[in-house]
Each structure stands twice: as C-alpha cells, then as structure tokens.
Amino acid sequence: MSHDSTAAPEAAARKLSGRRRKEIVAVLLFSGGPIFESSIPLSVFGIDRQDAGVPRYRLLVCAGEDGPLRTTGGLELTAPQGLEAISRAGTVVVPAWRSITSPPPEEALDALRRAHEEGARIVGLCTGAFVLAAAGLLDGRPATTHWMYAPTLAKRYPSVHVDPRELFVDDGDVLTSAGTAAGIDLCLHIVRTDHGNEAAGALARRLVVPPRRSGGQERYLDRSLPEEIGADPLAEVVAWALEHLHEQFDVETLAARAYMSRRTFDRRFRSLTGSAPLQWLITQRVLQAQRLLETSDYSVDEVAGRCGFRSPVALRGHFRRQLGSSPAAYRAAYRARRPQGDRQPDPDIAAASRPLPPSDPPAALAPENAVPFQTRRTATPMPAGAASVPGQRSAP
C-alpha cells in the first residue's frame, strides 16, 4: 500500500535527523511483556536473510526499564542496549506492554517522543499501542490494537481514533497493529514499504506466512463486554441487548431502557465501549449471524430474521462489509474446514435459535445501505491494477 505524502504533510515534512539511520530498527522491551509478541520484530528485523533476497536491517534490542526483564514462563532477559541506543534508530518498535491499566515509564515515553520529533518511524504492535498513546503520539490519529483492548484504548485516550476492525494502521510515521499475528502483518508491510513487494514476499516465504492477509479483526471478535463496563449502569442494558438480538429493537429502545436521551446514551456508550451504539449493535447482530451460519441449518433468510435484520439484503450487506464474504460463502467455507459431524450447537445462541412467533417480523435495525463503521480518514487510493486488501490501513 502506498503512502500519499501530500495527504500527510506533517509526516512528510519531518526528516530523519543526521544521527539516525533508516536501516536501524530499535525494539523496545519491557518487563512483563509476552515473549511471542516481543520476538516478532526481533525475528523479522534481526536475522540476516540476504541469501533469500531480503535486505538486511540493523537491529538494536533496547530495555525500556532496568532489567532483568521478566517475560512469559518466568524467563529473564537482558537487553544488550538501553534507551540511549534509540537515538540511532530510524524505526522504533514497541512490540507489547505488560498491562493496559498501568502507565509506562516516563523515561521510555520521553525517548519515544524524541525519536518521533527527530523523524523516526514509531511502531506499536498489539498492546504496544498503549505506550504510543501514553507518549501522545497517537493524538488525533487513527490507530488499532487487539480488538479485546480497543474499547479500553478508546476510553483512556479519547483523542485517539481507535478502529478495532483493522489488522494494522499505517499513518505514515506512526503505525499500529492488532494482536499477535497482525504484528507479523505490519512488519511485512514495513519491509514492503522500505524494499518493495519482492522483498516482502521473500520474507513471507521464509516465515511461512501469507505476504498479505485479507480481512480485518471482525471475524475474531466475541461477545465479551469490555472489562471496565462491568460496574457501570449501562452494563445491564448491554447485557439485555446481547440476550435479545433476535428481537425487534433499536438504539432508541436501548436508550429508553437506560432512562437516557438518545444523545446522552450515545455519548455514554461511546465512552465505555469506544464505539457508537448503532455500530456496536450491527456488529453484534453480524456476529450472531456468523454463529448461526456455523452451528445451524437455517437458511440465510431465517438467519437474518433471527438476528434482528429486517431483510436478508440488509444481513448480506453488513455481513460482507464486516467479514469480506457473503453469508452463504462464509457457511460453505466454514463447513469445508470443519466436517459436518463435528459441528456442535453453541450455547450462546440458544436464544436466537428459539422459534420466532409467526407474527414477529424481522427487526428494522437500519437502512439496508447503512455502513456500520465510518472510518475517520480516507485510505490511500491503490495504484492502477492493485487490489485493495481489507483489514490494512495505510497513510492517507
């Protein structure tokens, strides 16, 4: 994906300072960070694969705090470099942060701010986005993180435009990715940006991963509520909505159950979940449809009615926008991967599986052409002949 520098003048105008080198990648590690996520940039940028046609990077592994650094399984790591080494890097990667509820060390945040001011490209993989946000580097920018943590990121840093759909977001000089495997996607994207498709393809073959993955995070979402909503009065309303997705109701119904005006409800809901109520409700209905397609033999028309869509056309439109395929194609692909005899009913969809009364019409949720999510920036047009890949946002 190309980077249109004319649409991001601030990023384009910031040049790399003389002491930094484009080929140097610094990876910032913290105690408590998971070893898998931490190892992704080390493997991508730290191994010499020139024999396979992959240009070599110079890797600096830096401790973001005093060591030893403890990681998964009680292992202890000793990073060969400290924060001072970041001053030589053209790219700084934060692969993970140990806790979405605790602040990162101020010294590390200062080092990231200086690196950004001096033109370095800053990358946050998965929960590393919380470190970038704490440094103020995501203010006013689009960003993503693991879907499970996206509501918390949006609530804690309201000036960040969190998009939980994307596998990664490239905003020019600041990049973020979703969970573990999406970190590989973003690192491959960086190699592709620096050295072209051939180099990224060669690296993907070495890693035995696809050079580009289609789709976003929607297919991995579940019905879990954000961790911080549990004690909030809206939790009861949200739980009711999840239990009655097969019934006819809209956002106004939810606002009335919360004894709030629609405007107040929208504002409170967004502050808690990071999403507008209508966006969230459509996503939950699509997820319910996904489960029914996997675990039942209902027709697509029946699935639409049992998930609150007013028509199969509405279901197909929202389903394709979120999951990148039609309901029928999704069911066929799912059953091809999993033998029919292995399918087991999902207890979470029991309510949706109950027969509907004959007089109960499908719910009027939204216009059939409604778009469930509105992106805050327009993605860069692809070059002629190039295919757009869902789930990957590049700089506008």
SULLIN-V966977 format. One record per residue. N is the residue number from 1. PHI is phi in whole degrees, 0 to 359 (none if undefined). NEAR is the number of other ideal C-beta (glycine too) atoms within 10 Angstrom. Layout:
N,PHI,NEAR
N,PHI,NEAR
This chain:
1,none,19
2,273,13
3,246,17
4,277,16
5,294,12
6,290,7
7,269,14
8,226,19
9,299,10
10,295,8
11,292,18
12,290,15
13,284,9
14,278,17
15,260,9
16,292,16
17,294,15
18,300,8
19,278,9
20,263,20
21,238,14
22,300,15
23,279,14
24,269,19
25,244,26
26,258,27
27,251,28
28,262,35
29,252,25
30,233,24
31,295,16
32,91,15
33,285,25
34,294,17
35,289,15
36,297,15
37,301,22
38,295,25
39,279,16
40,300,24
41,293,29
42,296,17
43,286,14
44,292,25
45,259,22
46,254,16
47,250,14
48,283,10
49,239,16
50,299,8
51,294,8
52,261,11
53,88,14
54,257,22
55,303,14
56,272,12
57,258,24
58,256,15
59,260,22
60,239,22
61,263,19
62,240,21
63,277,21
64,276,26
65,199,17
66,297,10
67,266,14
68,290,12
69,265,20
70,269,15
71,224,22
72,308,13
73,76,7
74,80,6
75,293,10
76,244,10
77,244,16
78,237,9
79,284,20
80,289,10
81,236,18
82,250,16
83,297,21
84,297,9
85,289,18
86,300,24
87,296,16
88,259,17
89,269,29
90,272,21
91,225,25
92,239,24
93,246,29
94,251,30
95,283,29
96,188,26
97,229,30
98,290,17
99,206,12
100,285,17
101,254,10
102,245,10
103,283,11
104,289,23
105,300,15
106,297,10
107,298,12
108,292,22
109,296,18
110,298,12
111,295,23
112,292,25
113,298,14
114,297,14
115,299,26
116,294,20
117,298,10
118,267,18
119,93,17
120,289,26
121,276,24
122,249,25
123,233,29
124,240,33
125,263,31
126,53,28
127,288,24
128,299,27
129,299,33
130,293,29
131,290,25
132,298,29
133,294,25
134,296,20
135,280,23
136,82,15
137,278,23
138,256,27
139,301,14
140,73,10
141,246,23
142,283,22
143,202,28
144,220,32
145,202,34
146,306,21
147,306,20
148,292,19
149,257,24
150,301,25
151,300,23
152,293,22
153,298,24
154,294,25
155,288,17
156,287,17
157,232,20
158,296,13
159,277,11
160,270,25
161,272,19
162,282,28
163,240,25
164,285,25
165,279,24
166,277,27
167,287,26
168,204,28
169,232,30
170,254,27
171,254,23
172,91,20
173,259,22
174,225,22
175,230,28
176,222,34
177,225,32
178,281,30
179,292,19
180,322,16
181,296,15
182,294,27
183,297,28
184,294,23
185,303,23
186,291,27
187,297,26
188,296,23
189,298,23
190,296,22
191,298,23
192,296,19
193,296,17
194,283,16
195,229,16
196,98,11
197,296,12
198,296,11
199,294,18
200,295,21
201,295,18
202,297,19
203,295,25
204,300,19
205,295,14
206,296,16
207,277,17
208,57,6
209,225,14
210,292,13
211,295,17
212,218,19
213,255,18
214,272,14
215,85,17
216,242,27
217,272,22
218,305,23
219,292,15
220,256,14
221,293,19
222,233,9
223,269,15
224,297,9
225,276,16
226,305,20
227,304,12
228,272,16
229,271,18
230,310,9
231,268,6
232,277,16
233,301,11
234,287,20
235,302,15
236,295,11
237,293,22
238,296,23
239,298,14
240,299,15
241,299,21
242,294,17
243,277,13
244,235,15
245,298,22
246,279,21
247,261,16
248,271,15
249,201,18
250,227,15
251,294,20
252,300,12
253,297,17
254,295,23
255,298,20
256,294,14
257,294,15
258,271,18
259,57,10
260,229,18
261,289,12
262,299,13
263,296,9
264,295,12
265,298,21
266,303,17
267,293,14
268,293,18
269,296,27
270,295,18
271,294,14
272,272,20
273,248,23
274,80,24
275,223,22
276,290,17
277,303,24
278,295,18
279,301,21
280,297,20
281,295,25
282,297,24
283,300,20
284,294,18
285,292,28
286,295,23
287,297,22
288,297,23
289,298,29
290,302,23
291,295,19
292,295,24
293,296,21
294,281,16
295,243,17
296,225,18
297,251,10
298,299,18
299,292,12
300,299,18
301,298,14
302,294,15
303,300,23
304,301,26
305,294,22
306,281,26
307,246,29
308,87,28
309,276,28
310,284,18
311,202,15
312,300,19
313,297,12
314,297,24
315,301,26
316,300,19
317,297,20
318,292,25
319,297,28
320,295,15
321,295,17
322,272,25
323,245,20
324,78,17
325,207,17
326,282,15
327,302,24
328,294,13
329,294,13
330,297,20
331,298,20
332,298,13
333,293,11
334,296,14
335,288,14
336,292,8
337,279,8
338,231,11
339,306,8
340,302,7
341,292,6
342,272,8
343,288,14
344,239,8
345,300,11
346,266,14
347,300,9
348,290,15
349,251,23
350,303,10
351,297,15
352,290,25
353,274,16
354,293,10
355,301,7
356,273,14
357,300,7
358,304,6
359,273,5
360,271,12
361,281,11
362,302,21
363,288,23
364,268,14
365,273,24
366,199,21
367,304,10
368,297,15
369,261,8
370,291,14
371,263,13
372,293,21
373,229,17
374,250,8
375,285,15
376,272,11
377,225,16
378,275,9
379,293,17
380,296,18
381,301,11
382,283,13
383,300,8
384,305,5
385,89,5
386,270,11
387,267,7
388,286,11
389,249,19
390,301,17
391,90,21
392,228,23
393,256,26
394,253,20
395,301,25
396,290,19
